[in-house]
């Protein structure tokens, strides 16, 4: 048997030469893929990765992300050609076409998902430079939402190419969606609550806030909830829907901490010493580094003391710093009162006894 006749031998409806040609096409696709990866992608990636400019360095990741989709594209083209060359049943050919369409759609979706990762990574350095830490929380959420959207569109395209009636599916989903929306109304409320937080920015990550009776710094903001680390050390999870509807007291944003109290001196304090007490209090508060402003006034004659009202606005907004400043002020007041023999009042009661014995007649 001659070589030419050997090539003409039929097997499953196709000649040996047709199978050899198909093998050659796959081999050519493999060689082209190898050349593309080694000669083009690897070299370009190496060049861009050495560049100092961040934008150009990002290009190396873009090029690297093309590796998988382009390889798949080359083999897909080869398989499409093979399907056209081989004599296969129409049903099998149609099934192969559907599989190829699905594979192409998934490949494109994969590339878009990788592009989202690269885009988010590209934005990250710029977001880190902003004062708001909420942006750092927002990026991962945007990445998840974008990827989910890509895959939903991909599934819709695949169903459409498989001759499914997308409109009827959407209508069915719409009817079922109403029921799902009703069942998941809290989740939807929390999602829109998260959007409200990111847009309005009533607080930043790390800010100490009071929400729903809880007091502490914000640890994180997610799609469903906001986490607060209370002053007791516990972690409280508050649904974003509640956060958006609540009155938020952002303690971190205060410019100072007001401390108001009363200092009482004894009733036997002379006029001169009372004046000296006022002078000491005003001097101590005025000269302390933490003072933003202060009030010191002789306010009232109380039951057992002469009361001096003291109001001090401390510009140290971190609570421990505020306590340290308050301690320093109190110790200095105590010291100077003792040096000037000014006595602090404390609850006392004087009892006067009247002789009730009747005089002798």
C-alpha positions as CSV (number, residue, x, y, z in Angstrom):
1,X,0.0,0.0,0.0
2,X,1.4,3.4,-1.0
3,X,1.8,6.3,1.3
4,X,-0.8,8.3,-0.6
5,X,-3.3,5.5,-0.2
6,X,-2.5,5.3,3.5
7,X,-3.5,8.9,3.9
8,X,-6.8,8.2,2.2
9,X,-7.9,5.5,4.6
10,X,-11.1,6.5,6.3
11,X,-11.7,6.2,10.0
12,X,-14.9,7.4,11.6
13,X,-15.8,9.3,8.4
14,X,-12.5,11.1,8.1
15,X,-9.3,10.4,6.3
16,X,-5.9,9.9,8.1
17,X,-4.7,13.0,6.3
18,X,-7.5,15.0,7.9
19,X,-6.5,13.7,11.4
20,X,-2.8,14.5,10.7
21,X,-3.8,18.0,9.6
22,X,-5.8,18.5,12.8
23,X,-2.9,17.4,14.9
24,X,-0.7,19.9,12.9
25,X,-3.1,22.7,13.7
26,X,-3.0,21.9,17.5
27,X,0.8,21.6,17.3
28,X,0.9,25.0,15.5
29,X,-1.3,26.5,18.2
30,X,1.0,25.1,20.9
31,X,4.1,26.5,19.2
32,X,2.4,29.9,18.7
33,X,1.4,29.9,22.3
34,X,5.0,29.1,23.4
35,X,6.4,31.8,21.2
36,X,3.8,34.3,22.5
37,X,4.6,33.5,26.1
38,X,8.4,33.4,25.9
39,X,9.3,35.8,23.1
40,X,6.6,38.5,23.7
41,X,4.8,38.4,27.1
42,X,7.8,37.4,29.2
43,X,10.1,39.9,27.6
44,X,7.6,42.8,27.8
45,X,6.8,41.9,31.5
46,X,10.5,41.9,32.3
47,X,11.0,45.3,30.7
48,X,8.0,47.0,32.4
49,X,8.8,45.4,35.8
50,X,12.1,47.2,35.9
51,X,10.6,50.7,35.3
52,X,10.4,53.0,38.3
53,X,7.1,54.6,37.2
54,X,4.2,52.9,39.0
55,X,1.8,53.2,36.0
56,X,4.3,51.5,33.7
57,X,5.0,48.8,36.3
58,X,1.3,48.1,36.4
59,X,1.5,47.4,32.7
60,X,3.6,44.4,33.4
61,X,0.7,42.9,35.4
62,X,-1.7,43.8,32.6
63,X,0.6,42.0,30.1
64,X,0.9,39.0,32.4
65,X,-2.9,38.8,32.8
66,X,-3.2,38.4,29.0
67,X,-1.2,35.2,29.1
68,X,-4.1,32.8,30.0
69,X,-6.8,34.4,27.7
70,X,-4.4,34.7,24.7
71,X,-3.3,31.0,25.1
72,X,-6.9,30.0,25.3
73,X,-7.8,32.1,22.2
74,X,-5.0,30.4,20.1
75,X,-6.2,26.9,21.1
76,X,-9.9,27.9,20.5
77,X,-9.1,29.1,17.0
78,X,-7.3,25.8,16.3
79,X,-10.3,23.8,17.6
80,X,-12.8,25.9,15.6
81,X,-10.7,25.1,12.4
82,X,-10.6,21.4,13.4
83,X,-14.4,21.3,13.9
84,X,-14.8,22.7,10.4
85,X,-12.3,20.3,8.8
86,X,-13.5,17.1,10.3
87,X,-16.7,15.4,9.1
88,X,-18.7,15.0,12.3
89,X,-22.4,14.6,12.9
90,X,-24.4,17.9,12.9
91,X,-25.6,17.3,16.4
92,X,-22.1,16.8,17.7
93,X,-20.9,19.9,15.7
94,X,-23.6,22.0,17.2
95,X,-22.8,20.7,20.7
96,X,-19.1,21.5,20.1
97,X,-20.0,25.0,18.9
98,X,-22.0,25.6,22.1
99,X,-19.1,24.4,24.3
100,X,-16.8,26.7,22.4
101,X,-19.1,29.7,22.9
102,X,-19.3,28.9,26.6
103,X,-15.5,28.6,26.8
104,X,-15.0,31.9,25.0
105,X,-17.5,33.7,27.2
106,X,-15.8,32.3,30.4
107,X,-12.4,33.2,29.0
108,X,-13.5,36.8,28.4
109,X,-15.0,36.9,31.9
110,X,-11.8,35.6,33.4
111,X,-9.8,38.3,31.6
112,X,-12.2,41.0,32.8
113,X,-12.0,39.7,36.4
114,X,-8.2,39.9,36.2
115,X,-8.5,43.4,34.8
116,X,-10.6,44.4,37.8
117,X,-7.9,43.0,40.1
118,X,-5.3,45.1,38.3
119,X,-7.4,48.2,38.3
120,X,-8.1,47.9,42.0
121,X,-4.4,47.3,42.6
122,X,-3.6,50.4,40.5
123,X,-6.0,52.5,42.6
124,X,-4.7,51.2,45.9
125,X,-1.6,53.5,46.3
126,X,-3.8,56.6,45.5
127,X,-6.4,55.5,48.0
128,X,-3.8,55.0,50.7
129,X,-2.7,58.6,50.3
130,X,-6.1,60.0,51.1
131,X,-7.0,60.9,54.7
132,X,-10.2,58.8,54.7
133,X,-9.6,55.2,55.7
134,X,-13.1,54.3,54.5
135,X,-11.7,54.3,50.9
136,X,-9.5,51.4,51.9
137,X,-12.6,49.4,53.0
138,X,-14.5,50.5,49.9
139,X,-12.0,49.1,47.3
140,X,-12.4,45.4,48.3
141,X,-16.2,45.8,48.2
142,X,-16.1,47.4,44.7
143,X,-13.9,44.6,43.6
144,X,-16.4,42.0,44.7
145,X,-19.4,43.8,43.3
146,X,-17.7,44.3,39.9
147,X,-16.7,40.6,39.7
148,X,-20.2,39.4,40.6
149,X,-21.6,41.7,37.9
150,X,-19.2,40.3,35.3
151,X,-20.2,36.7,36.0
152,X,-23.9,37.6,35.9
153,X,-23.5,39.1,32.5
154,X,-21.4,36.2,31.4
155,X,-24.1,33.7,32.4
156,X,-26.7,35.8,30.6
157,X,-24.6,35.8,27.4
158,X,-24.1,32.0,27.6
159,X,-27.8,31.3,28.1
160,X,-28.6,33.7,25.2
161,X,-26.2,31.9,22.9
162,X,-27.7,28.5,23.9
163,X,-31.0,29.7,22.5
164,X,-32.7,30.2,25.9
165,X,-35.3,32.9,26.1
166,X,-33.5,35.5,28.3
167,X,-36.6,37.7,28.5
168,X,-38.8,35.1,30.0
169,X,-36.0,34.2,32.4
170,X,-35.6,37.8,33.4
171,X,-39.4,38.1,33.9
172,X,-39.4,34.9,36.0
173,X,-36.5,36.2,38.0
174,X,-38.4,39.5,38.4
175,X,-41.4,37.7,39.9
176,X,-39.1,35.6,42.1
177,X,-37.0,38.6,42.8
178,X,-39.9,40.3,44.5
179,X,-40.2,37.4,46.9
180,X,-36.4,37.3,47.4
181,X,-36.3,41.0,47.9
182,X,-39.0,40.8,50.6
183,X,-37.2,37.9,52.3
184,X,-33.8,39.7,52.0
185,X,-35.0,43.3,52.8
186,X,-32.7,43.5,55.8
187,X,-29.7,42.5,53.6
188,X,-30.7,45.1,51.0
189,X,-31.2,47.7,53.7
190,X,-27.7,46.9,55.0
191,X,-26.2,47.2,51.5
192,X,-27.7,50.6,50.9
193,X,-26.7,51.6,54.5
194,X,-23.1,50.7,53.5
195,X,-23.4,53.0,50.4
196,X,-24.7,55.8,52.6
197,X,-21.8,55.4,55.0
198,X,-19.2,55.5,52.1
199,X,-20.9,58.5,50.5
200,X,-21.7,60.6,53.6
201,X,-18.6,59.5,55.6
202,X,-19.9,60.3,59.1
203,X,-16.8,58.6,60.5
204,X,-13.4,57.2,59.5
205,X,-11.9,53.8,60.4
206,X,-10.4,54.3,63.9
207,X,-12.8,57.1,64.9
208,X,-14.3,56.7,68.4
209,X,-18.1,56.9,68.0
210,X,-21.3,56.3,69.9
211,X,-23.9,54.4,67.9
212,X,-27.0,52.6,69.2
213,X,-25.7,52.9,72.8
214,X,-22.2,51.4,71.9
215,X,-19.1,53.5,72.5
216,X,-15.7,52.7,70.9
217,X,-13.5,53.0,67.8
218,X,-14.7,51.8,64.3
219,X,-12.8,48.7,63.3
220,X,-14.3,48.0,59.8
221,X,-17.2,48.7,57.5
222,X,-18.4,45.9,55.3
223,X,-21.4,45.4,52.9
224,X,-23.5,44.0,55.7
225,X,-22.3,45.6,59.0
226,X,-20.1,48.0,60.8
227,X,-17.8,46.6,63.6
228,X,-17.1,48.7,66.7
229,X,-14.5,47.8,69.3
230,X,-16.1,48.9,72.6
231,X,-14.1,50.5,75.4
232,X,-14.6,47.3,77.3
233,X,-12.7,45.4,74.5
234,X,-15.7,43.6,73.1
235,X,-16.4,43.6,69.3
236,X,-19.9,44.8,68.4
237,X,-21.4,44.2,65.0
238,X,-24.1,46.8,64.0
239,X,-26.1,46.3,60.8
240,X,-25.4,49.1,58.3
241,X,-29.1,49.7,58.0
242,X,-29.3,50.7,61.7
243,X,-26.1,52.7,61.4
244,X,-27.5,54.7,58.5
245,X,-30.7,55.5,60.5
246,X,-29.0,56.2,63.8
247,X,-27.8,59.4,65.4
248,X,-24.0,59.1,65.2
249,X,-21.9,60.9,67.8
250,X,-18.4,61.1,66.4
251,X,-16.4,61.7,69.6
252,X,-13.1,61.7,67.5
253,X,-14.2,64.9,65.7
254,X,-14.5,67.0,68.8
255,X,-12.0,69.8,69.0
256,X,-11.6,69.7,72.8
257,X,-12.9,67.9,75.9
258,X,-14.9,70.0,78.4
259,X,-14.3,69.2,82.1
260,X,-16.7,71.1,84.5
261,X,-16.5,70.7,88.2
262,X,-16.9,72.5,91.5
263,X,-14.2,73.3,94.1
264,X,-15.5,74.1,97.5
265,X,-13.5,75.9,100.2
266,X,-14.5,76.2,103.9
267,X,-16.7,79.0,105.2
268,X,-14.0,80.3,107.5
269,X,-11.9,81.1,104.4
270,X,-11.2,84.9,104.5
271,X,-12.0,87.3,101.6
272,X,-8.3,87.6,100.8
273,X,-7.8,83.8,100.7
274,X,-10.9,83.3,98.6
275,X,-9.5,85.8,96.1
276,X,-6.1,84.0,96.2
277,X,-7.9,80.7,95.5
278,X,-9.5,82.2,92.4
279,X,-6.1,83.6,91.3
280,X,-4.4,80.2,91.8
281,X,-7.1,78.3,89.8
282,X,-7.0,80.9,86.9
283,X,-3.2,80.8,86.8
284,X,-2.9,77.0,86.8
285,X,-5.4,76.6,84.0
286,X,-4.0,79.4,82.0
287,X,-0.4,78.2,82.1
288,X,-1.1,74.5,81.4
289,X,-0.3,73.3,77.9
290,X,-3.5,71.4,77.5
291,X,-5.8,74.5,78.0
292,X,-7.8,75.8,75.1
293,X,-10.0,78.0,77.2
294,X,-11.3,78.0,80.8
295,X,-13.8,79.6,83.3
296,X,-13.2,80.2,87.0
297,X,-15.9,81.9,89.0
298,X,-17.0,82.1,92.7
299,X,-20.5,80.8,92.1
300,X,-22.4,80.2,95.3
301,X,-22.8,79.9,99.0
302,X,-23.6,76.2,99.4
303,X,-24.7,74.4,102.6
304,X,-21.2,73.7,103.8
305,X,-18.8,75.4,101.4
306,X,-18.0,78.4,99.3
307,X,-18.3,77.0,95.7
308,X,-16.0,77.9,92.9
309,X,-17.2,76.8,89.4
310,X,-14.3,75.6,87.2
311,X,-14.7,74.8,83.5
312,X,-11.7,73.6,81.5
313,X,-11.6,72.9,77.8
314,X,-8.7,70.5,77.2
315,X,-7.4,70.4,73.6
316,X,-6.0,66.9,74.0
317,X,-8.8,64.8,72.5
318,X,-7.3,61.4,73.2
319,X,-8.8,60.3,76.5
320,X,-5.6,59.1,78.2
321,X,-3.9,62.4,77.3
322,X,-6.9,64.3,78.8
323,X,-6.7,62.3,82.0
324,X,-3.0,62.9,82.3
325,X,-3.5,66.7,81.8
326,X,-6.4,66.7,84.4
327,X,-4.2,64.9,86.9
328,X,-1.4,67.5,86.4
329,X,-3.8,70.3,86.9
330,X,-5.4,68.8,90.0
331,X,-2.0,68.1,91.6
332,X,-0.8,71.7,91.0
333,X,-4.1,73.1,92.5
334,X,-3.7,70.9,95.5
335,X,0.0,71.9,96.0
336,X,-0.7,75.7,95.7
337,X,-3.8,75.5,98.0
338,X,-1.7,73.8,100.7
339,X,1.1,76.3,100.3
340,X,-1.4,79.2,100.8
341,X,-3.3,77.4,103.6
342,X,-6.6,77.3,101.7
343,X,-8.7,74.5,103.0
344,X,-11.0,72.3,100.8
345,X,-14.5,72.0,102.2
346,X,-16.1,68.6,102.9
347,X,-19.6,67.9,104.3
348,X,-19.8,69.1,107.9
349,X,-22.6,69.9,110.3
350,X,-22.5,72.2,113.3
351,X,-24.9,71.4,116.1
352,X,-25.8,74.0,118.7
353,X,-27.3,72.7,121.9
354,X,-29.7,74.9,123.9
355,X,-29.9,74.3,127.6
356,X,-33.5,73.1,128.0
357,X,-33.4,73.1,131.9
358,X,-36.0,75.3,133.4
359,X,-34.8,78.0,135.8
360,X,-35.4,77.4,139.5
361,X,-38.2,79.5,141.0
